[in-house]
Amino acid sequence: MEQAVPLPVYFFRQLTQKHDIGTLEGRLAVAKAMVPHLAGIENLVEREEYTKKVAEKLGLSQEALRAEIKQQIEEKGQAGFRKPTITTKARPSLLPATRQAETDALMGLSSLFLANPEIRPLIAASVPIDCLSQLPQATVLKTMLALFDLNSSGFSVPELANMMPDQDTRNILAQLAVKPPPVGETTELVADYTRFLHLLWVQRQIQILKREINSLKRAGKNEESVNLIRRLAELHRQEDLLKKPGQGLNSIYGWQEGGTRHAEKQ
């Protein structure tokens, strides 16, 4: 006689058959669909165990998944009771904070580029191409910029889709096609997004250099590390400059799921 499969495992298997967890969108869909099932586990130890397993299997943030479950439980407990609306701190994203911020910046720039032909030259001149990561959102932006560099006037979604290398990037393009662009003064938005992406690149380079310097020091090659130390100091100076207008960097978190971004006027 076959051993019964625990319900959370059964639901997880069903969801992973329905959604392609080879893509970020698929993993997020599975995680969100698992929330009510996890919230329904009354045993706290068992719930935490399954929450951890789901987050690890999907490569997503455990903290954010717990927050989603907590919210689900609270909403269920409040069912039937009308309470005044209270503005609370936003729950953490299922993605790690830096990854989410980078994704938002890339999507923001791509959305502006697609929707506003008049600012394409500004974006093309501002985006630090060599500093972009390998995220699929970065690939979408690079593809748009490459098409612009060819002096092509055609930026229809079907034409762009044909240039995308895989289904992940085509899915992202489809999202961009239906989302309104971020709201705000476009030149400031472009400056915010590009500065943040450059900052991320500088911070990654700092971590790489630190590892190289430490490796040389452990090998007793202090003289060889001198130039790297100078380079590290220069990167730290760049980092400080890129962090300066602070509120500009924070604004990238304003592009919410509905495609809105609130720009505060000074």
Phi, psi and omega in degrees: 000130183288143178285136181296138178275131177305144184304315180301323179293319179299312181296321180298317179296318179299317182291323180287340173281330181280322184247146179277101182280006170284348177247154178298318180300320179294319180294319178295321180297318178296315181300314181294324179288336179280341185307308181297328178291318179291321180296334181280355178279115185283326180289116186298320181295316179295319179298316180295322180297314180290324178299314179298317181296317181297314180299317181293317180298325184266352180068037182243174184287122177296319181301315182291322179295320176299319180296321178296319180294316179301316179298319179298317181295317180296318180294322179293321179292334182268359183301133179091350179248123179274119181239152178296145179290129181237129178283121181241166178296136182299141177291151180295152178287153174295338175272151173304148188305311183294319178297317179296317180296320179295317178300316180297319180295316180295317179293322178298313179296317181295320180295316178297318181297318183289322188269342187232087181303330185290339180255007178300319177299322179296314181295316181299324180281338187264327187290126178280086187307315183292346182265353183287147182278191179260014178298149179300328177296325177291323178298320178299314180296316179300321180295317178299316181293324178294319179295320178295322181295336178277006181062030178279136179266353183268115177233039177288150181300316178300321180295317178295320181300324180294339181268350182285142187282339184205178183291326179303312182290327177293323177296319179296318178298321178297322176297316181297327184293334184253350180270134173295149179291162177303147182263133178150180178289118193300319181295324178291321178299313180299317179297317179300308184296313183292322178297319181295317179296322176294319179300315179301318180297315180300316181295324176293319179296324178299315180295321179296314180296320179300318179295319180295318180296315179297322179295317179295320180294320179295330179274002180074020181259059184297323181297323181290341182272353185301311181296324179293324179295321177297316179298322179296318179298320179295320178295322177296323177295318177297319180300315180299319180293319182290336178281345185283337147275106186303318184289336177295319179293321182296334185294343182292340178285355185279352180276095187277178185303326182281000178089015181256148178219121184267120179259120180280134177273139181283000000 
